Amino acid sequence: MKARIIVTLKRGVLDPQGKAVRGALSNLGFNQVKNVRVGKVIDVDLNGVEDEAQARALIEDMCRKLLANPVIEDFSYTLEDE
């Protein structure tokens, strides 16, 4: 089973990297861009997982313990069979 995890900053948390990207896009002539938020995508291949419920429990545990900072970040994920 494979998981794709998306980690983003919570609303209200300043995003200096997103601000820098927005400025660079503006400098390149993309003046239509109002705001940019930068996040990260993490692909995880799971081995020996019995079912979707077990995969969800594992992914959520990984995110809470390591992959996302619960104070400033949110996460979402999708699962697919290999």
Phi and psi in radians as a Rosetta constraint file:
Dihedral C 1 N 2 CA 2 C 2 CIRCULARHARMONIC -2.054 0.35
Dihedral N 2 CA 2 C 2 N 3 CIRCULARHARMONIC 2.552 0.35
Dihedral C 2 N 3 CA 3 C 3 CIRCULARHARMONIC -2.199 0.35
Dihedral N 3 CA 3 C 3 N 4 CIRCULARHARMONIC 2.426 0.35
Dihedral C 3 N 4 CA 4 C 4 CIRCULARHARMONIC -2.004 0.35
Dihedral N 4 CA 4 C 4 N 5 CIRCULARHARMONIC 2.044 0.35
Dihedral C 4 N 5 CA 5 C 5 CIRCULARHARMONIC -1.864 0.35
Dihedral N 5 CA 5 C 5 N 6 CIRCULARHARMONIC 2.321 0.35
Dihedral C 5 N 6 CA 6 C 6 CIRCULARHARMONIC -2.037 0.35
Dihedral N 6 CA 6 C 6 N 7 CIRCULARHARMONIC 2.125 0.35
Dihedral C 6 N 7 CA 7 C 7 CIRCULARHARMONIC -1.976 0.35
Dihedral N 7 CA 7 C 7 N 8 CIRCULARHARMONIC 2.199 0.35
Dihedral C 7 N 8 CA 8 C 8 CIRCULARHARMONIC -2.310 0.35
Dihedral N 8 CA 8 C 8 N 9 CIRCULARHARMONIC 2.736 0.35
Dihedral C 8 N 9 CA 9 C 9 CIRCULARHARMONIC -1.220 0.35
Dihedral N 9 CA 9 C 9 N 10 CIRCULARHARMONIC 2.522 0.35
Dihedral C 9 N 10 CA 10 C 10 CIRCULARHARMONIC -1.156 0.35
Dihedral N 10 CA 10 C 10 N 11 CIRCULARHARMONIC 2.671 0.35
Dihedral C 10 N 11 CA 11 C 11 CIRCULARHARMONIC -1.019 0.35
Dihedral N 11 CA 11 C 11 N 12 CIRCULARHARMONIC 2.439 0.35
Dihedral C 11 N 12 CA 12 C 12 CIRCULARHARMONIC 1.607 0.35
Dihedral N 12 CA 12 C 12 N 13 CIRCULARHARMONIC -0.259 0.35
Dihedral C 12 N 13 CA 13 C 13 CIRCULARHARMONIC -1.508 0.35
Dihedral N 13 CA 13 C 13 N 14 CIRCULARHARMONIC 2.245 0.35
Dihedral C 13 N 14 CA 14 C 14 CIRCULARHARMONIC -1.069 0.35
Dihedral N 14 CA 14 C 14 N 15 CIRCULARHARMONIC 2.465 0.35
Dihedral C 14 N 15 CA 15 C 15 CIRCULARHARMONIC -2.179 0.35
Dihedral N 15 CA 15 C 15 N 16 CIRCULARHARMONIC 1.448 0.35
Dihedral C 15 N 16 CA 16 C 16 CIRCULARHARMONIC -1.072 0.35
Dihedral N 16 CA 16 C 16 N 17 CIRCULARHARMONIC -0.589 0.35
Dihedral C 16 N 17 CA 17 C 17 CIRCULARHARMONIC -1.181 0.35
Dihedral N 17 CA 17 C 17 N 18 CIRCULARHARMONIC -0.732 0.35
Dihedral C 17 N 18 CA 18 C 18 CIRCULARHARMONIC -1.088 0.35
Dihedral N 18 CA 18 C 18 N 19 CIRCULARHARMONIC -0.688 0.35
Dihedral C 18 N 19 CA 19 C 19 CIRCULARHARMONIC -1.115 0.35
Dihedral N 19 CA 19 C 19 N 20 CIRCULARHARMONIC -0.711 0.35
Dihedral C 19 N 20 CA 20 C 20 CIRCULARHARMONIC -1.138 0.35
Dihedral N 20 CA 20 C 20 N 21 CIRCULARHARMONIC -0.726 0.35
Dihedral C 20 N 21 CA 21 C 21 CIRCULARHARMONIC -1.128 0.35
Dihedral N 21 CA 21 C 21 N 22 CIRCULARHARMONIC -0.742 0.35
Dihedral C 21 N 22 CA 22 C 22 CIRCULARHARMONIC -1.056 0.35
Dihedral N 22 CA 22 C 22 N 23 CIRCULARHARMONIC -0.741 0.35
Dihedral C 22 N 23 CA 23 C 23 CIRCULARHARMONIC -1.106 0.35
Dihedral N 23 CA 23 C 23 N 24 CIRCULARHARMONIC -0.728 0.35
Dihedral C 23 N 24 CA 24 C 24 CIRCULARHARMONIC -1.141 0.35
Dihedral N 24 CA 24 C 24 N 25 CIRCULARHARMONIC -0.710 0.35
Dihedral C 24 N 25 CA 25 C 25 CIRCULARHARMONIC -1.100 0.35
Dihedral N 25 CA 25 C 25 N 26 CIRCULARHARMONIC -0.713 0.35
Dihedral C 25 N 26 CA 26 C 26 CIRCULARHARMONIC -1.081 0.35
Dihedral N 26 CA 26 C 26 N 27 CIRCULARHARMONIC -0.734 0.35
Dihedral C 26 N 27 CA 27 C 27 CIRCULARHARMONIC -1.117 0.35
Dihedral N 27 CA 27 C 27 N 28 CIRCULARHARMONIC -0.457 0.35
Dihedral C 27 N 28 CA 28 C 28 CIRCULARHARMONIC -1.543 0.35
Dihedral N 28 CA 28 C 28 N 29 CIRCULARHARMONIC 0.067 0.35
Dihedral C 28 N 29 CA 29 C 29 CIRCULARHARMONIC 1.700 0.35
Dihedral N 29 CA 29 C 29 N 30 CIRCULARHARMONIC 0.075 0.35
Dihedral C 29 N 30 CA 30 C 30 CIRCULARHARMONIC -1.563 0.35
Dihedral N 30 CA 30 C 30 N 31 CIRCULARHARMONIC 1.232 0.35
Dihedral C 30 N 31 CA 31 C 31 CIRCULARHARMONIC -1.340 0.35
Dihedral N 31 CA 31 C 31 N 32 CIRCULARHARMONIC -0.148 0.35
Dihedral C 31 N 32 CA 32 C 32 CIRCULARHARMONIC -1.325 0.35
Dihedral N 32 CA 32 C 32 N 33 CIRCULARHARMONIC -0.263 0.35
Dihedral C 32 N 33 CA 33 C 33 CIRCULARHARMONIC -1.319 0.35
Dihedral N 33 CA 33 C 33 N 34 CIRCULARHARMONIC 2.065 0.35
Dihedral C 33 N 34 CA 34 C 34 CIRCULARHARMONIC -1.521 0.35
Dihedral N 34 CA 34 C 34 N 35 CIRCULARHARMONIC -0.729 0.35
Dihedral C 34 N 35 CA 35 C 35 CIRCULARHARMONIC -2.684 0.35
Dihedral N 35 CA 35 C 35 N 36 CIRCULARHARMONIC 2.636 0.35
Dihedral C 35 N 36 CA 36 C 36 CIRCULARHARMONIC -2.332 0.35
Dihedral N 36 CA 36 C 36 N 37 CIRCULARHARMONIC 2.333 0.35
Dihedral C 36 N 37 CA 37 C 37 CIRCULARHARMONIC -2.100 0.35
Dihedral N 37 CA 37 C 37 N 38 CIRCULARHARMONIC 2.288 0.35
Dihedral C 37 N 38 CA 38 C 38 CIRCULARHARMONIC -1.838 0.35
Dihedral N 38 CA 38 C 38 N 39 CIRCULARHARMONIC 2.378 0.35
Dihedral C 38 N 39 CA 39 C 39 CIRCULARHARMONIC -2.339 0.35
Dihedral N 39 CA 39 C 39 N 40 CIRCULARHARMONIC -2.836 0.35
Dihedral C 39 N 40 CA 40 C 40 CIRCULARHARMONIC -2.434 0.35
Dihedral N 40 CA 40 C 40 N 41 CIRCULARHARMONIC 2.639 0.35
Dihedral C 40 N 41 CA 41 C 41 CIRCULARHARMONIC -2.022 0.35
Dihedral N 41 CA 41 C 41 N 42 CIRCULARHARMONIC 2.295 0.35
Dihedral C 41 N 42 CA 42 C 42 CIRCULARHARMONIC -2.177 0.35
Dihedral N 42 CA 42 C 42 N 43 CIRCULARHARMONIC 2.121 0.35
Dihedral C 42 N 43 CA 43 C 43 CIRCULARHARMONIC -1.743 0.35
Dihedral N 43 CA 43 C 43 N 44 CIRCULARHARMONIC 2.247 0.35
Dihedral C 43 N 44 CA 44 C 44 CIRCULARHARMONIC -2.199 0.35
Dihedral N 44 CA 44 C 44 N 45 CIRCULARHARMONIC 2.216 0.35
Dihedral C 44 N 45 CA 45 C 45 CIRCULARHARMONIC -1.682 0.35
Dihedral N 45 CA 45 C 45 N 46 CIRCULARHARMONIC 2.164 0.35
Dihedral C 45 N 46 CA 46 C 46 CIRCULARHARMONIC -1.767 0.35
Dihedral N 46 CA 46 C 46 N 47 CIRCULARHARMONIC 2.472 0.35
Dihedral C 46 N 47 CA 47 C 47 CIRCULARHARMONIC -2.155 0.35
Dihedral N 47 CA 47 C 47 N 48 CIRCULARHARMONIC 2.417 0.35
Dihedral C 47 N 48 CA 48 C 48 CIRCULARHARMONIC 1.263 0.35
Dihedral N 48 CA 48 C 48 N 49 CIRCULARHARMONIC 0.434 0.35
Dihedral C 48 N 49 CA 49 C 49 CIRCULARHARMONIC -1.581 0.35
Dihedral N 49 CA 49 C 49 N 50 CIRCULARHARMONIC 2.251 0.35
Dihedral C 49 N 50 CA 50 C 50 CIRCULARHARMONIC -1.248 0.35
Dihedral N 50 CA 50 C 50 N 51 CIRCULARHARMONIC -0.796 0.35
Dihedral C 50 N 51 CA 51 C 51 CIRCULARHARMONIC -2.704 0.35
Dihedral N 51 CA 51 C 51 N 52 CIRCULARHARMONIC 3.112 0.35
Dihedral C 51 N 52 CA 52 C 52 CIRCULARHARMONIC -1.112 0.35
Dihedral N 52 CA 52 C 52 N 53 CIRCULARHARMONIC -0.657 0.35
Dihedral C 52 N 53 CA 53 C 53 CIRCULARHARMONIC -1.090 0.35
Dihedral N 53 CA 53 C 53 N 54 CIRCULARHARMONIC -0.721 0.35
Dihedral C 53 N 54 CA 54 C 54 CIRCULARHARMONIC -1.160 0.35
Dihedral N 54 CA 54 C 54 N 55 CIRCULARHARMONIC -0.721 0.35
Dihedral C 54 N 55 CA 55 C 55 CIRCULARHARMONIC -1.082 0.35
Dihedral N 55 CA 55 C 55 N 56 CIRCULARHARMONIC -0.779 0.35
Dihedral C 55 N 56 CA 56 C 56 CIRCULARHARMONIC -1.069 0.35
Dihedral N 56 CA 56 C 56 N 57 CIRCULARHARMONIC -0.748 0.35
Dihedral C 56 N 57 CA 57 C 57 CIRCULARHARMONIC -1.089 0.35
Dihedral N 57 CA 57 C 57 N 58 CIRCULARHARMONIC -0.749 0.35
Dihedral C 57 N 58 CA 58 C 58 CIRCULARHARMONIC -1.110 0.35
Dihedral N 58 CA 58 C 58 N 59 CIRCULARHARMONIC -0.846 0.35
Dihedral C 58 N 59 CA 59 C 59 CIRCULARHARMONIC -1.079 0.35
Dihedral N 59 CA 59 C 59 N 60 CIRCULARHARMONIC -0.783 0.35
Dihedral C 59 N 60 CA 60 C 60 CIRCULARHARMONIC -1.122 0.35
Dihedral N 60 CA 60 C 60 N 61 CIRCULARHARMONIC -0.658 0.35
Dihedral C 60 N 61 CA 61 C 61 CIRCULARHARMONIC -1.144 0.35
Dihedral N 61 CA 61 C 61 N 62 CIRCULARHARMONIC -0.769 0.35
Dihedral C 61 N 62 CA 62 C 62 CIRCULARHARMONIC -1.034 0.35
Dihedral N 62 CA 62 C 62 N 63 CIRCULARHARMONIC -0.769 0.35
Dihedral C 62 N 63 CA 63 C 63 CIRCULARHARMONIC -1.143 0.35
Dihedral N 63 CA 63 C 63 N 64 CIRCULARHARMONIC -0.760 0.35
Dihedral C 63 N 64 CA 64 C 64 CIRCULARHARMONIC -1.190 0.35
Dihedral N 64 CA 64 C 64 N 65 CIRCULARHARMONIC -0.568 0.35
Dihedral C 64 N 65 CA 65 C 65 CIRCULARHARMONIC -1.591 0.35
Dihedral N 65 CA 65 C 65 N 66 CIRCULARHARMONIC -0.450 0.35
Dihedral C 65 N 66 CA 66 C 66 CIRCULARHARMONIC -2.521 0.35
Dihedral N 66 CA 66 C 66 N 67 CIRCULARHARMONIC -0.834 0.35
Dihedral C 66 N 67 CA 67 C 67 CIRCULARHARMONIC -1.326 0.35
Dihedral N 67 CA 67 C 67 N 68 CIRCULARHARMONIC -0.434 0.35
Dihedral C 67 N 68 CA 68 C 68 CIRCULARHARMONIC -2.310 0.35
Dihedral N 68 CA 68 C 68 N 69 CIRCULARHARMONIC 2.495 0.35
Dihedral C 68 N 69 CA 69 C 69 CIRCULARHARMONIC -1.549 0.35
Dihedral N 69 CA 69 C 69 N 70 CIRCULARHARMONIC 1.883 0.35
Dihedral C 69 N 70 CA 70 C 70 CIRCULARHARMONIC -1.122 0.35
Dihedral N 70 CA 70 C 70 N 71 CIRCULARHARMONIC -0.274 0.35
Dihedral C 70 N 71 CA 71 C 71 CIRCULARHARMONIC -1.296 0.35
Dihedral N 71 CA 71 C 71 N 72 CIRCULARHARMONIC -0.685 0.35
Dihedral C 71 N 72 CA 72 C 72 CIRCULARHARMONIC -2.139 0.35
Dihedral N 72 CA 72 C 72 N 73 CIRCULARHARMONIC -0.090 0.35
Dihedral C 72 N 73 CA 73 C 73 CIRCULARHARMONIC -2.217 0.35
Dihedral N 73 CA 73 C 73 N 74 CIRCULARHARMONIC 2.613 0.35
Dihedral C 73 N 74 CA 74 C 74 CIRCULARHARMONIC -1.926 0.35
Dihedral N 74 CA 74 C 74 N 75 CIRCULARHARMONIC 2.781 0.35
Dihedral C 74 N 75 CA 75 C 75 CIRCULARHARMONIC -2.413 0.35
Dihedral N 75 CA 75 C 75 N 76 CIRCULARHARMONIC 2.668 0.35
Dihedral C 75 N 76 CA 76 C 76 CIRCULARHARMONIC -2.459 0.35
Dihedral N 76 CA 76 C 76 N 77 CIRCULARHARMONIC 2.872 0.35
Dihedral C 76 N 77 CA 77 C 77 CIRCULARHARMONIC -2.718 0.35
Dihedral N 77 CA 77 C 77 N 78 CIRCULARHARMONIC 2.804 0.35
Dihedral C 77 N 78 CA 78 C 78 CIRCULARHARMONIC -2.233 0.35
Dihedral N 78 CA 78 C 78 N 79 CIRCULARHARMONIC 2.654 0.35
Dihedral C 78 N 79 CA 79 C 79 CIRCULARHARMONIC -2.097 0.35
Dihedral N 79 CA 79 C 79 N 80 CIRCULARHARMONIC 2.555 0.35
Dihedral C 79 N 80 CA 80 C 80 CIRCULARHARMONIC -2.549 0.35
Dihedral N 80 CA 80 C 80 N 81 CIRCULARHARMONIC 2.541 0.35
Dihedral C 80 N 81 CA 81 C 81 CIRCULARHARMONIC -1.287 0.35
Dihedral N 81 CA 81 C 81 N 82 CIRCULARHARMONIC 2.609 0.35
